[in-house]
Amino acid sequence: MACCATSSRSLDFWDSHTLDRIMVNGHKYHDASAKRLQRPEGAGELALENLLTACSMDDNHFWVNTEKVINGILYNRHRSLGAALSIFFTHHHKTGILQLKDKALVFGFIPELAAGGDFFMFHCQAQGKPLFKDSESAPYVLRMRQMQQLLHCILTTLNERSWNVPFKIHKVSCVARNRTRALHVGRI
């Protein structure tokens, strides 16, 4: 849901209400996807490939395409996370999901005309250290100017100390359904 939020609302205007709406609508999206697959509650996580291709965030409706584009190995010389992020952005992908073991986070690059663009990271699974007290958790978004800063934030957030842990990066494309319909009507 955070990937879709970036396509409808500038990061400059994200606040606690935006994060709450991402979480609420994200849960609805997850539950609708699980229901479509007729998965019982508590049956484990859905694969990204099994999520619905349409979702809504309040009054905004989106088509969503998720595709695995990169596999890598954490802290590996040849297939590292830094190299994978570089490849991801070199291919002009805007938003993606990084999966590592049972952890996932959203990241991306949002071009802003005035500043040249920002990298960002959205995480909603954080609980306890290194960001919060032991029993605290909250969704958050971080913005940074350089990809190296994004890499550092991701590694700190994931807090994975083992070497050679496999990870996957999925590109996520969100297109406003409202806008698609308006463009189609305009061509008639």
N, C-alpha and C positions, 0 to 999 in steps of 0.2 A: 504494500500500500504506500510505503514511503517513496518508491520509484514513481508512482502515479502522482503523488503529491508534488513532486518536483516539477512535473510537467504542467501543473495547474496553478501553482503558487510559488512565487519567488522565495528563495531561502531567506531573503531580507525580512520577510514577514512571518516566518515561522515563529511560533511562541508555544507556551505550554498547552494552549487550547488546540493548536495544530497537532502537536504530538499526541494529545489525548484522542483526537479524531482519527489519527492514523491507527492508533491501537484499537479503538472501538470498531472501526470499519475493517481493519485487518482481521480481527476475530470473526466478524460476520463473513468475510470472504473465505477464511479458512473453514468455518463451519459449513458454509454452502458447498464448498468443494468436497469436503468429507461426506456430506449428505448425498451428493451426486454419485459418489463412489460407493455409497452404502456402507461406509466404514463405521463400526461401533465406536462409541466414545472411549477414549483411552487406548485406542488400537495403535498408537505410535504416530510418528510424524508422517505427513504427506510428502511425497516427492514433489519437487518444484514442477516437474513435467506433468503432474496430475492436477494442478490447480486449474480452476476455471479460466477461460480466456476472456471473460468479461467481469468487471468489478465496478463498484461504485464507492465514492467517498462523498458522503452527503449528497449534494445536488449535481456532482460531477460524475459522469459515467465514462468508462475506459474500456478499450480493447487492450489486452495484455498478451505479449509474446515473451516467453522465457526460453532461452536456449543455452545449453552448456557450450562454452567456447574455449575454456582453458582448464587443463588439469595441471597440477604442479605438486611439488613436495617442499614443505616448509623448511627453510634454512639449507636448501640444496644449492650447490654452485650453479647448476645449469637450468634448473626448473624452479627457481625461487619465487617467492611471492612478489618481490620487487620487479623481477623480469616479467612476471605474468601481468602485473598492473601496467607496466610499460607497453606491453603488447596490446592489452585491452584498450588503452587510450590511443595508441597509435592507429588502431583500426576505427577510430572515431566513435566508439561506443560511449554513450553518455552515462547510463546507470547500470549497476550490476549487483549481484548477490554473491558474497563469498561464503562458502560452506567449508567448515573444518570440524571434523568429528560431528558432535551434536550441536555445534555453534553455527550461527549465521549472522551476517550483518549486511546492510546495504551501503554501497559507496557509489561515488560518481563524480562527474565533472559537469558543472553548470556554467555555461558561458554567460557572463554578465557584461554588458556593453561598456560600462564605465570602468570596471576594475580589471577586465580581461578574463575573468572567470575564477571560480573557486572549486576546489575539490571539497567533497563532504563525505561524512560517514554517519549513518544512522544506526543506532543499536538499541534494542529493546529487551535483550536477555541479560543484561548486566545485573549482577547481584553481588553485594559484598565487595571485597577488595579486587582490584586496586582503586576503584572509583568511589565506592560507597562504604558505609559502615557494614558490619557483618550481615545484618538482616535487612538492609535497605536495598531497594531497586527502583529504577525509573528509566523510561525511554529518554534518549538524548540524541542530539545532533551536534557534530563538530564540523567546523569549516576551517580550511587551510588553503594557502596559496600554492604550495608546492607538493608534488607527488611524493617526495621523500618524507614530508610531514604526514601525509596520509598513511604511508607505509608504517611509520613509527606509531601513529595512533592505532592502526589496526593491530599491530603486533602487541602493543600494550593492552588493548582491549581484550584480545583473545587469550592473552596470558598463557600461551602454550610454550612449555619449556622443553618438550621432547623434540628431537631432530627427526627428519625424514617422515613427517606426518603428511599424508596426502590431503590436498585441498582441491576444490572445484570453484570455478568462477562462471557464473551464468550472466549473460547479458539480458537485460530486461527492457523491453520497448513498450511504452504506454502511449496510446493514441486516444484522444478524447473522442468518444462516440458522438457527442453533440456536434463537434466540429466536423467529423467525417460526414454526417448527415447533411450539414449545412453546405459543405463543399459539393456533395453529390447533387443536391437540389439546385445549387447555383449553376451547374453545368447544363441543365435542361434547357 
